[in-house]
Amino acid sequence: MLSHSHAADAAHTNWHPANRLDAVRAVWLGTWRPLARVAKHALRNAVTRRELAELDDRMLADIGVTRAVVLAEMYRLPWDDGAHGRPPRHAARMSIWQRAGEMWQRHRSRLRIAELDAQALKDIGVSYVEAEAEANKPFWRA
């Protein structure tokens, strides 16, 4: 059993102002850090979407994005990063034959890219490394 002096010491250490400050700080950090992380991610999404909207069509084509996709992104909420695993709406409406035709067209265009010489690649503004990377992609990858 604790004597009076031990109980007083224990109470003194448990209720010491420094211990209370540490407890408050731990609760505050545990609550606000995840919220700050979400806010930072949402701000980064908003800035990236705004910068994408400012690019011209040529630059968007270089990175493989269409103007319609950028505009669709602009209307989403900033904290919605879209990582839900569902296919895009236009792909959900495509039949199996349309998808197969798209894959065949992709295969043919990659074969044609592989056949281009350095001068032709320079004319269309594509480096050899970019052309090789595109030509080596499998036909099912967009």
Residue frames relative to the residue before (quaternion, step in Angstrom):
aa qw qx qy qz dx dy dz
M 1.0000 0.0000 0.0000 0.0000 0.00 0.00 0.00
L 0.4706 -0.6876 0.4798 0.2748 3.53 -1.01 0.81
S 0.3732 -0.6890 0.5653 0.2579 3.48 -1.03 0.73
H 0.7180 -0.4490 0.3172 0.4269 3.52 -1.28 0.20
S 0.6745 0.4960 -0.3065 0.4529 3.59 0.95 -0.84
H 0.6474 0.5069 -0.3300 0.4637 3.61 1.01 -0.73
A 0.6437 0.5132 -0.3198 0.4691 3.57 0.97 -0.82
A 0.6485 0.5086 -0.3217 0.4662 3.57 1.00 -0.77
D 0.6476 0.5049 -0.3210 0.4718 3.58 1.01 -0.77
A 0.6548 0.5051 -0.3162 0.4649 3.56 0.93 -0.85
A 0.6602 0.4901 -0.3087 0.4781 3.58 0.93 -0.83
H 0.6365 0.5423 -0.3271 0.4402 3.54 1.01 -0.78
T 0.7034 0.4482 -0.2834 0.4734 3.59 0.92 -0.85
N 0.6571 0.5130 -0.3254 0.4462 3.62 1.01 -0.70
W 0.7795 0.3271 -0.1692 0.5067 3.58 0.98 -0.75
H 0.3118 0.7535 -0.5158 0.2628 3.54 1.18 0.43
P 0.5738 -0.6245 0.3954 0.3527 3.65 -0.90 0.81
A 0.6300 0.5317 -0.3475 0.4469 3.60 1.02 -0.69
N 0.6458 0.5069 -0.3229 0.4709 3.63 1.01 -0.76
R 0.6432 0.5066 -0.3285 0.4710 3.60 0.98 -0.77
L 0.6394 0.5238 -0.3254 0.4593 3.58 1.00 -0.78
D 0.6398 0.5124 -0.3200 0.4750 3.59 1.00 -0.79
A 0.6553 0.5086 -0.3153 0.4610 3.59 0.96 -0.82
V 0.6573 0.4944 -0.3105 0.4766 3.58 0.95 -0.85
R 0.6444 0.5206 -0.3164 0.4621 3.58 0.98 -0.85
A 0.6524 0.5130 -0.3172 0.4589 3.60 0.96 -0.85
V 0.6569 0.4881 -0.3121 0.4826 3.60 0.95 -0.83
W 0.6601 0.5151 -0.3133 0.4480 3.60 0.90 -0.89
L 0.6888 0.4673 -0.2839 0.4761 3.57 0.90 -0.91
G 0.6423 0.5268 -0.3229 0.4535 3.57 1.02 -0.75
T 0.6903 0.4606 -0.2752 0.4854 3.59 1.12 -0.61
W 0.7841 0.4008 -0.1929 0.4329 3.57 0.76 -1.00
R 0.5694 0.6096 -0.3986 0.3811 3.60 1.06 -0.51
P 0.6805 0.4574 -0.3237 0.4721 3.65 0.80 -0.81
L 0.6386 0.5183 -0.3319 0.4620 3.59 1.03 -0.71
A 0.6395 0.5110 -0.3225 0.4753 3.57 1.02 -0.75
R 0.6323 0.5332 -0.3272 0.4570 3.58 1.04 -0.76
V 0.6563 0.4951 -0.3043 0.4813 3.59 0.99 -0.85
A 0.6534 0.5120 -0.3146 0.4603 3.59 0.97 -0.85
K 0.6413 0.5159 -0.3227 0.4675 3.59 1.00 -0.79
H 0.6515 0.5086 -0.3066 0.4721 3.58 0.99 -0.85
A 0.6559 0.5058 -0.3125 0.4651 3.61 0.96 -0.84
L 0.6433 0.5118 -0.3245 0.4679 3.59 0.98 -0.78
R 0.6474 0.5121 -0.3200 0.4649 3.57 0.96 -0.84
N 0.6347 0.5183 -0.3292 0.4692 3.61 1.01 -0.78
A 0.6693 0.5049 -0.3085 0.4495 3.60 0.87 -0.93
V 0.6694 0.4935 -0.3043 0.4645 3.59 0.91 -0.88
T 0.6560 0.5107 -0.3147 0.4581 3.59 0.94 -0.86
R 0.6605 0.5016 -0.3102 0.4646 3.58 0.94 -0.83
R 0.6437 0.5077 -0.3247 0.4716 3.59 1.00 -0.75
E 0.6632 0.4939 -0.3080 0.4705 3.58 0.96 -0.81
L 0.6209 0.5295 -0.3454 0.4635 3.61 1.04 -0.66
A 0.6500 0.5257 -0.3187 0.4468 3.58 0.99 -0.80
E 0.6686 0.5112 -0.2996 0.4493 3.59 1.13 -0.57
L 0.5588 0.6060 -0.3985 0.4021 3.61 1.23 -0.25
D 0.4548 -0.6632 0.5129 0.3005 3.57 -1.17 0.58
D 0.7166 -0.4836 0.2973 0.4052 3.56 -1.29 0.33
R 0.6151 0.5545 -0.3475 0.4398 3.60 1.05 -0.69
M 0.6794 0.4754 -0.2907 0.4773 3.58 0.92 -0.91
L 0.6276 0.5217 -0.3372 0.4693 3.59 1.04 -0.71
A 0.6442 0.5097 -0.3213 0.4711 3.58 0.99 -0.78
D 0.6162 0.5591 -0.3448 0.4345 3.59 1.06 -0.70
I 0.7468 0.3578 -0.2195 0.5158 3.59 1.02 -0.71
G 0.5501 -0.6682 0.3685 0.3393 3.58 1.28 0.15
V 0.5654 0.5642 -0.3915 0.4570 3.58 1.11 0.67
T 0.3091 -0.7448 0.5589 0.1932 3.56 -1.02 0.76
R 0.6470 -0.5169 0.3888 0.4038 3.56 -1.25 0.38
A 0.6243 0.5518 -0.3388 0.4370 3.61 1.03 -0.75
V 0.6482 0.5081 -0.3175 0.4699 3.59 1.00 -0.79
V 0.6432 0.5170 -0.3212 0.4646 3.57 0.99 -0.84
L 0.6692 0.4886 -0.3072 0.4680 3.59 0.91 -0.84
A 0.6240 0.5202 -0.3403 0.4735 3.59 1.05 -0.68
E 0.6386 0.5234 -0.3191 0.4652 3.59 1.05 -0.76
M 0.6266 0.5671 -0.3388 0.4134 3.58 1.01 -0.79
Y 0.7247 0.4490 -0.2471 0.4607 3.60 1.04 -0.70
R 0.5402 0.5962 -0.4180 0.4220 3.59 1.25 0.08
L 0.5933 -0.5665 0.4334 0.3732 3.54 -1.23 0.46
P 0.5999 -0.6169 0.3647 0.3557 3.61 -0.99 0.76
W 0.7139 0.4402 -0.2695 0.4733 3.60 1.01 -0.67
D 0.5601 0.5697 -0.3975 0.4513 3.59 1.29 -0.01
D 0.1238 -0.8306 0.5408 0.0483 3.57 -0.26 1.26
G 0.4973 -0.7195 0.3884 0.2899 3.58 1.25 0.09
A 0.5044 0.6500 -0.4357 0.3651 3.61 1.18 0.17
H 0.2675 0.7929 -0.5012 0.2205 3.57 0.55 1.17
G 0.4858 -0.7099 0.4011 0.3150 3.57 1.27 -0.07
R 0.5774 0.5682 -0.4095 0.4196 3.61 1.13 0.19
P 0.5451 -0.6329 0.4276 0.3456 3.59 -1.06 0.62
P 0.6030 -0.5388 0.4204 0.4115 3.60 -1.17 0.37
R 0.6510 -0.5598 0.3471 0.3772 3.55 -1.15 0.63
H 0.6651 0.5000 -0.3307 0.4452 3.61 0.90 -0.77
A 0.6500 0.5071 -0.3240 0.4641 3.61 1.07 -0.65
A 0.6156 0.5540 -0.3531 0.4352 3.59 1.09 -0.60
R 0.7019 0.4664 -0.2662 0.4680 3.61 1.11 -0.62
M 0.5520 0.6261 -0.3957 0.3830 3.60 1.22 -0.21
S 0.4110 -0.6820 0.5422 0.2681 3.56 -1.07 0.75
I 0.6740 -0.4845 0.3609 0.4251 3.53 -1.29 0.21
W 0.6420 0.5269 -0.3221 0.4543 3.59 1.09 -0.69
Q 0.6320 0.5147 -0.3310 0.4756 3.56 1.06 -0.70
R 0.6507 0.5059 -0.3157 0.4700 3.57 0.98 -0.81
A 0.6482 0.5076 -0.3189 0.4696 3.58 0.98 -0.83
G 0.6489 0.5126 -0.3163 0.4649 3.59 0.99 -0.78
E 0.6337 0.5243 -0.3211 0.4695 3.55 1.05 -0.78
M 0.6560 0.5007 -0.3104 0.4718 3.57 0.98 -0.84
W 0.6388 0.5187 -0.3267 0.4649 3.61 0.99 -0.80
Q 0.6513 0.5086 -0.3106 0.4698 3.57 0.97 -0.86
R 0.6343 0.5237 -0.3207 0.4696 3.57 1.01 -0.79
H 0.6406 0.5273 -0.3132 0.4621 3.58 0.99 -0.87
R 0.6747 0.4973 -0.2906 0.4616 3.60 0.89 -0.96
S 0.6772 0.4840 -0.3106 0.4589 3.59 0.89 -0.86
R 0.6417 0.5082 -0.3337 0.4676 3.60 1.05 -0.62
L 0.6076 0.5239 -0.3548 0.4800 3.58 1.10 -0.60
R 0.6586 0.5070 -0.3102 0.4615 3.59 0.96 -0.83
I 0.6265 0.5258 -0.3388 0.4650 3.60 1.00 -0.77
A 0.6555 0.5225 -0.3142 0.4457 3.59 0.97 -0.84
E 0.6795 0.5012 -0.2875 0.4521 3.60 1.14 -0.57
L 0.5466 0.6428 -0.3978 0.3604 3.62 1.19 -0.35
D 0.3786 -0.7047 0.5500 0.2400 3.56 -1.11 0.70
A 0.7456 -0.4256 0.2804 0.4292 3.57 -1.33 0.14
Q 0.6557 0.5172 -0.3191 0.4481 3.60 0.97 -0.82
A 0.6572 0.4985 -0.3094 0.4731 3.59 0.96 -0.84
L 0.6346 0.5143 -0.3291 0.4737 3.61 1.01 -0.76
K 0.6436 0.5145 -0.3184 0.4687 3.57 1.01 -0.82
D 0.6322 0.5521 -0.3240 0.4365 3.60 1.02 -0.79
I 0.7476 0.3727 -0.2223 0.5027 3.58 0.97 -0.77
G 0.5211 -0.6880 0.3853 0.3266 3.59 1.29 0.09
V 0.5398 0.5869 -0.4126 0.4404 3.56 1.10 0.70
S 0.3780 -0.7183 0.5295 0.2465 3.57 -0.89 0.86
Y 0.6608 -0.5052 0.3766 0.4078 3.54 -1.28 0.34
V 0.6442 0.5312 -0.3208 0.4472 3.59 0.98 -0.84
E 0.6609 0.4974 -0.3066 0.4711 3.59 0.95 -0.87
A 0.6565 0.5080 -0.3093 0.4640 3.58 0.96 -0.85
E 0.6546 0.5070 -0.3146 0.4642 3.57 0.98 -0.82
A 0.6438 0.5181 -0.3221 0.4619 3.58 0.98 -0.83
E 0.6663 0.4897 -0.2980 0.4769 3.58 0.97 -0.84
A 0.6729 0.5048 -0.3002 0.4498 3.60 0.91 -0.87
N 0.7085 0.4643 -0.2633 0.4617 3.60 1.07 -0.65
K 0.4811 0.6503 -0.4528 0.3750 3.60 1.23 -0.01
P 0.4779 -0.6419 0.4957 0.3375 3.60 -1.05 0.58
F 0.6330 -0.5951 0.3435 0.3568 3.59 -1.10 0.67
W 0.6560 0.5269 -0.3302 0.4279 3.61 1.10 -0.48
R 0.6379 0.5100 -0.3372 0.4684 3.60 1.24 -0.23
A 0.3744 -0.7311 0.5278 0.2161 3.57 -0.84 0.99
